[in-house]
Amino acid sequence: MSDKSIYEDLTQLGGSSSLPDSPEKAELERVPNPQKGTPYLVRFTAPEFTSLCPITGAPDFAHIMIDYVPKDWLIESKSLKLFLGSFRNHGAFHEDCTISIAKRIVELLDPEWLRIGGYWYPRGGIPIDIFYQTGEAPKGVWVPDQGVPSYRGRG
């Protein structure tokens, strides 16, 4: 048994960390999955996600939900928070933001399965929802509904 902690290579957790200038500069970190071999779901909810319209520079807002079934790795949550926050001054369409988040996590973790729901608030009077997943959900893992209703406005 090693004396090395699975957490000792983390560089952002437990200290002061500034928001990265862009998603490309954000460092996502991972840790070994201490429950490797046990199928389970991890859910991250970011109800106050922001980015910028790449054409007008106007702010865009979304409720982002990320579900994944890990294999060897877990994403370190503070690095995910900083990564998601790095979109605040990043100009990209809703589709690009949502799918880029998913692909970056898949590249880092190589999870058993991942899905993301990007529930965007109206732009020009039209809400846009973006959904992506890497395949069928694994059998035997409880995958609850994301529970985010379609945008209804005031009615």
Protein Blocks (a to p, Z undefined) as FASTA:
>chain_A
ZZbdfklmpckgopacdddfbfklpccdddddfkgoiacddddddfkbccddfklopacd
dddddddddfkbccdfklmmmmmmmmmmcccdfklmmmmmmmmmmmmnopabdcdddddd
deehiacdddddfbdcdehiacddehiacdebjZZ
